[in-house]
Amino acid sequence: MGCAGSKNTDAVLEGGTRQDGAGDAKKPTSHKDIKAEVKAPEPEPEPEPEPEPEPPAAPKACAAFRPSDADTCPELPTGWLKGQGDCKGEPRTYFYCCGTGLSSWMKPDGAGKGAGDLVCGTCGVLKSDHAVCEEWSPQADGLCNCGFPKDVHKPCGQYRVNVAAENFGDCKCGFPKDTHAAGAFSGGSKALKKQDSADVRAGFVQKKYAQCEKYRVNLNSANFGECMCGAPKAEHSPEALAGNAASGKKKAGELKKRDSADVRAGFVQKEKVDCLRFEPDLTSGAFGVCVCGAKRSDHTDAALSAGTGRKDLEKKDSAEVRKQFVQKEFASCEKYVVNMDPSVPFGQCVCGAAKIDHTPEAIAAVGDAHTTRAKRDSTEVRAEMAAHAAEVGTAVEASGQRTNTEFGVGNTVVTAAEEEAKMAAAMKARAGGGEQLGALQALGDAMEKSAAPAASS
């Protein structure tokens, strides 16, 4: 009941048939048909391989070739080199050609170059890929700044004489004058154009002056010569400068005589600070500032003189002044004699007192002893010499007498006669001959005879 007569209910009949609400019979449904209606899952597609990264770009040639010891890769075709690049985070060899700008992970096809070209140590490019500069600039190694010799260069297109060149007339490019083309000598010349006075005056620049009628120097300005208007002196007109020069001049009839009362009325009394004593503040950054904070010039004369030790002068007579004198005491030494012992202080007397502690009379006594000298004749001197010789025990020549007593020092023993012979030979050689020697000996004998009567008396 209920659902049986419903059009939306399908009944399965005997024999495996199914009847719809409309009464139409359909084909029997089997297990195969059910399996056919259930679709099998499709397999997942394989991920596409990650594309290979591009190799590094071929390096470019620098402007200054410098040879290096790098591998020239003779097994590669002409113009090709190899280097190390980064491929997915790992180092990998790649190949590049600077002439064409190509680079590849794969080795290029072609026969090897055989003898390799030089490689630049700066950019890693073959020497054949470097360009020669336009102007020859020699360096310390004899090559140009670009790394190539002079013979591969050519003269420049603008001749410029090099006054410091070794060869007269050489250009600054390093080549002689005659190697330049004709166009290299006409580059600096220009066709002259005649101008009339109107065109020349039109090109003049009129100087503009400051709008100041009278130049007045600003003494408080940081720029020297600046006017009160703010402009410098050079920017003022001649009229403004002349007005300043004439401002301070007056005619003789314009002068006005003023008495002292008028002049004093124009004085300004300077006010002083109420500081009783000026005391410099050493911790202040400004010089001459008191601890009260005011400048030294702002203090009164009493404040400046307070505590400085200055006192009013008091007149004293000579008696009071002489009472304050201290009489110097001298040593009780009647004659100052220097003690020659090197252990005592310099200038000390034998009495133990210094020279300054002696009286003027004691010091003068020394001078009398040295200046008062007794005159002695040759007889007294010879007698003292003979006494001294007898005391020492040395054989000497006294009163012209000869002796053959041996004397000497150490291993050298001579007699007075031998010593006299040596002296005679020396005197003969110095005198220049025997006549002079005889004259000297005669003079010596005369002196001995004159001394003999004096000794006998």
Secondary structure, DSSP 8 states (H G I E B T S, - for coil): -TTTT-TT--EEETTTEEE-TT--B-----HHHHHHHS------------------------SS--B------TTS-TTEEEEEEEETTEEEEEEEETTTTEEESS---S---SS---BBTTT--BGGGS---SS--B-TTSSBTTS--GGG----SS--B-TT-SSTT-BTTSS-GGGS-GGGGSSS--------HHHHHHT-------S-SS--B-TT-SSTT-BTTS--GGGS-HHHHHHHHHHT---GGG-----HHHHHHT---------SS--B-TTSSSTTBBTTS-BGGGS-HHHHHTTS---------HHHHHHT-------S-SS--B---TTS-TT-BTTS--GGGS-HHHHHHHHHHHH------HHHHHHHHHHHHHHHT-----TT-----EEEETTEEEEHHHHHHHHHHHHHHHHTSHHHHHHHHHHHHHHHHHHHHHHH-
